[in-house]
């Protein structure tokens, strides 16, 4: 009988967490005359692995067209630290304001494998999921 190899409990390949981003410009919440351009971003976090994972914290670097940066760190996202089951996803929408009509965001989520029947969090099995840079822009800024 052939044995199947599995990952050690609590190990997780960060590549098994997929991040999808959709952005939009919020003209109603923007004031271009005051150099305030507001954007929404909807992020879908999909767990394609075999173990549940929990999002613990986020880290963002937000850069406008002038090179000014904001750095944001905090627990969870939109007030939650979701547990994402294998094959499931978590979606949320948040926003940011830039001083220019174009900019980008990039960052990472710190996550942990939620193990066992009660899905206890073992902080020794933390991992970071990078979020590739995505563009924020007004509808006419890139034309």
C-alpha beads as a LAMMPS data file, in Angstrom:
LAMMPS data file: protein, C-alpha beads

143 atoms
142 bonds

1 atom types
1 bond types

-500.0 500.0 xlo xhi
-500.0 500.0 ylo yhi
-500.0 500.0 zlo zhi

Masses

1 110.0

Atoms # bond

1 1 1 0.000 0.000 0.000
2 1 1 1.387 3.382 -0.983
3 1 1 1.358 6.130 1.648
4 1 1 0.339 9.639 0.751
5 1 1 2.618 12.492 1.725
6 1 1 0.971 15.420 3.419
7 1 1 2.223 18.663 4.826
8 1 1 3.055 18.670 8.497
9 1 1 0.114 19.934 10.564
10 1 1 0.006 23.697 10.592
11 1 1 2.212 24.218 7.531
12 1 1 0.623 26.058 4.673
13 1 1 1.797 27.229 1.285
14 1 1 0.974 30.964 0.984
15 1 1 0.503 30.420 -2.755
16 1 1 -2.706 28.558 -1.864
17 1 1 -4.304 31.844 -0.833
18 1 1 -5.377 33.767 -3.939
19 1 1 -6.057 37.493 -3.851
20 1 1 -8.301 39.203 -6.422
21 1 1 -8.783 42.984 -6.446
22 1 1 -11.385 45.156 -8.177
23 1 1 -11.089 48.943 -7.816
24 1 1 -13.395 51.855 -8.522
25 1 1 -13.222 55.631 -8.328
26 1 1 -15.784 57.219 -5.997
27 1 1 -16.518 60.565 -7.669
28 1 1 -19.243 61.407 -5.131
29 1 1 -16.766 61.144 -2.264
30 1 1 -13.939 62.961 -4.065
31 1 1 -13.024 66.636 -4.194
32 1 1 -10.491 67.094 -7.011
33 1 1 -10.290 70.860 -6.354
34 1 1 -8.971 69.975 -2.871
35 1 1 -6.715 67.173 -4.185
36 1 1 -8.869 64.426 -2.667
37 1 1 -9.526 61.411 -4.877
38 1 1 -11.381 58.593 -3.152
39 1 1 -11.258 54.977 -4.317
40 1 1 -12.942 51.757 -3.256
41 1 1 -11.306 48.378 -3.555
42 1 1 -13.039 45.041 -3.243
43 1 1 -10.790 42.151 -2.323
44 1 1 -11.620 38.477 -2.591
45 1 1 -9.398 36.157 -0.557
46 1 1 -9.742 32.562 -1.740
47 1 1 -8.348 29.559 0.154
48 1 1 -7.399 26.859 -2.359
49 1 1 -5.564 24.796 0.265
50 1 1 -6.719 21.870 2.392
51 1 1 -6.757 23.599 5.785
52 1 1 -8.716 26.544 7.145
53 1 1 -6.752 29.764 7.502
54 1 1 -7.398 32.916 9.488
55 1 1 -6.486 36.441 8.450
56 1 1 -4.859 38.134 11.442
57 1 1 -3.579 41.462 10.129
58 1 1 -2.968 43.633 7.099
59 1 1 -0.120 45.817 5.888
60 1 1 -0.616 48.315 3.064
61 1 1 1.700 50.745 1.327
62 1 1 -0.355 53.301 -0.591
63 1 1 1.538 55.493 -3.062
64 1 1 0.179 58.448 -5.019
65 1 1 1.478 59.812 -8.350
66 1 1 3.751 62.295 -6.537
67 1 1 5.478 59.442 -4.702
68 1 1 3.927 60.262 -1.321
69 1 1 3.308 57.115 0.686
70 1 1 0.950 56.114 3.451
71 1 1 1.622 52.963 5.425
72 1 1 -1.275 51.182 7.101
73 1 1 -0.983 48.299 9.559
74 1 1 -3.765 46.834 11.606
75 1 1 -5.608 43.816 12.871
76 1 1 -7.901 42.051 10.438
77 1 1 -9.841 43.756 7.677
78 1 1 -13.034 45.812 8.051
79 1 1 -13.179 44.880 11.728
80 1 1 -12.951 41.128 11.123
81 1 1 -10.333 38.395 11.382
82 1 1 -12.105 35.863 9.180
83 1 1 -11.462 32.132 9.132
84 1 1 -11.562 30.973 5.522
85 1 1 -12.373 27.299 5.010
86 1 1 -10.721 25.202 2.273
87 1 1 -12.341 25.992 -1.064
88 1 1 -14.114 29.057 0.369
89 1 1 -13.528 32.786 0.040
90 1 1 -13.951 36.004 1.998
91 1 1 -14.800 39.250 0.223
92 1 1 -14.753 42.774 1.592
93 1 1 -14.753 46.350 0.354
94 1 1 -12.745 49.206 1.795
95 1 1 -11.371 52.490 0.525
96 1 1 -8.618 55.063 0.513
97 1 1 -8.116 58.679 -0.513
98 1 1 -5.182 59.975 -2.554
99 1 1 -3.952 63.507 -3.283
100 1 1 -3.554 62.626 -6.982
101 1 1 -5.899 61.018 -9.549
102 1 1 -3.538 58.050 -9.930
103 1 1 -1.737 55.838 -7.437
104 1 1 -1.266 52.263 -6.380
105 1 1 -1.474 49.980 -3.371
106 1 1 0.464 46.888 -2.419
107 1 1 0.952 44.981 0.774
108 1 1 0.394 41.712 2.565
109 1 1 -1.889 39.798 4.891
110 1 1 -0.515 37.936 7.878
111 1 1 -2.416 34.695 8.223
112 1 1 -2.292 31.555 10.320
113 1 1 -3.457 27.994 9.846
114 1 1 -6.551 27.333 11.971
115 1 1 -6.039 23.715 13.070
116 1 1 -8.115 21.050 14.777
117 1 1 -11.825 20.473 15.233
118 1 1 -12.261 23.708 17.179
119 1 1 -10.061 25.575 14.669
120 1 1 -7.652 26.814 17.276
121 1 1 -5.076 29.287 16.058
122 1 1 -1.451 28.255 16.440
123 1 1 0.520 31.483 16.181
124 1 1 3.727 29.556 15.476
125 1 1 2.339 28.764 12.005
126 1 1 1.958 32.323 10.738
127 1 1 2.656 33.162 7.132
128 1 1 2.442 36.249 4.953
129 1 1 0.460 36.446 1.735
130 1 1 1.818 39.188 -0.559
131 1 1 -0.658 41.422 -2.370
132 1 1 0.715 42.569 -5.706
133 1 1 0.497 46.247 -6.582
134 1 1 -2.794 47.346 -8.062
135 1 1 -3.621 50.696 -9.638
136 1 1 -6.061 53.274 -8.356
137 1 1 -7.080 55.825 -10.990
138 1 1 -9.882 58.103 -12.054
139 1 1 -11.681 57.078 -15.266
140 1 1 -9.804 59.608 -17.434
141 1 1 -6.423 59.633 -15.690
142 1 1 -4.851 56.893 -17.809
143 1 1 -6.270 57.892 -21.204

Bonds

1 1 1 2
2 1 2 3
3 1 3 4
4 1 4 5
5 1 5 6
6 1 6 7
7 1 7 8
8 1 8 9
9 1 9 10
10 1 10 11
11 1 11 12
12 1 12 13
13 1 13 14
14 1 14 15
15 1 15 16
16 1 16 17
17 1 17 18
18 1 18 19
19 1 19 20
20 1 20 21
21 1 21 22
22 1 22 23
23 1 23 24
24 1 24 25
25 1 25 26
26 1 26 27
27 1 27 28
28 1 28 29
29 1 29 30
30 1 30 31
31 1 31 32
32 1 32 33
33 1 33 34
34 1 34 35
35 1 35 36
36 1 36 37
37 1 37 38
38 1 38 39
39 1 39 40
40 1 40 41
41 1 41 42
42 1 42 43
43 1 43 44
44 1 44 45
45 1 45 46
46 1 46 47
47 1 47 48
48 1 48 49
49 1 49 50
50 1 50 51
51 1 51 52
52 1 52 53
53 1 53 54
54 1 54 55
55 1 55 56
56 1 56 57
57 1 57 58
58 1 58 59
59 1 59 60
60 1 60 61
61 1 61 62
62 1 62 63
63 1 63 64
64 1 64 65
65 1 65 66
66 1 66 67
67 1 67 68
68 1 68 69
69 1 69 70
70 1 70 71
71 1 71 72
72 1 72 73
73 1 73 74
74 1 74 75
75 1 75 76
76 1 76 77
77 1 77 78
78 1 78 79
79 1 79 80
80 1 80 81
81 1 81 82
82 1 82 83
83 1 83 84
84 1 84 85
85 1 85 86
86 1 86 87
87 1 87 88
88 1 88 89
89 1 89 90
90 1 90 91
91 1 91 92
92 1 92 93
93 1 93 94
94 1 94 95
95 1 95 96
96 1 96 97
97 1 97 98
98 1 98 99
99 1 99 100
100 1 100 101
101 1 101 102
102 1 102 103
103 1 103 104
104 1 104 105
105 1 105 106
106 1 106 107
107 1 107 108
108 1 108 109
109 1 109 110
110 1 110 111
111 1 111 112
112 1 112 113
113 1 113 114
114 1 114 115
115 1 115 116
116 1 116 117
117 1 117 118
118 1 118 119
119 1 119 120
120 1 120 121
121 1 121 122
122 1 122 123
123 1 123 124
124 1 124 125
125 1 125 126
126 1 126 127
127 1 127 128
128 1 128 129
129 1 129 130
130 1 130 131
131 1 131 132
132 1 132 133
133 1 133 134
134 1 134 135
135 1 135 136
136 1 136 137
137 1 137 138
138 1 138 139
139 1 139 140
140 1 140 141
141 1 141 142
142 1 142 143
